[in-house]
Amino acid sequence: RARAMSLRRVAARGAHIACKCAATPSVRTWRPLETAELACASRELARCRRGPRNFASSPIEDSDIFGVGGSQGIDTYTSKGFVIGGVEYQGNVFLYQELSLLWGVKTVEEITPDALVAAHIVDPAPDILIVGCGNKIEALPAETLEFFRNTETMLEVLDTPNAIATYNILVQEGRQVAAALLLPSA
């Protein structure tokens, strides 16, 4: 059974020429697999492929490295917008779990409670709202800070590159995090 498992792993990796370890605990010698052993590995791999698949289309596509529930990580930003889950959004964005919205705010002064209405109406409410201010951290309007003091959502204000990194880390941890991001100027 151990030999079949190692052959399955070798075959699954797509190795054209496989080697088998005839090992002693201290010394390992390698020899090419015999034709019969390769045929056995092929049959074993084919048998595994016929079994039920518990993933969407492939194990790689099914793995959710960005947390629970389909939360999307931010791949990068460009001079025109943000790349989120492989899709480029041209302009500023608001993100929460699977929700990716273009955000009409252009400056930090425009970040009011009304501009962040999406953060108040989503259910469940995010634990943290990260605001990316562009190239540098800037103070949000007093009414926005006061509004978030009275809610269950904690407000974190950062420059956009650090906001992206923080958002991605928190999403990977499975946290309920939202991001409102202004595009850094060139």
Salt bridges, closest charged atoms under 4 A:
GLU34 OE2 - ARG31 NH1 3.79
GLU37 OE2 - LYS20 NZ 3.49
GLU37 OE2 - ARG31 NH2 3.47
GLU44 OE2 - ARG8 NH2 2.56
GLU44 OE2 - ARG47 NH2 2.66
GLU146 OE1 - ARG149 NH1 2.81
GLU173 OE1 - ARG175 NH1 3.85
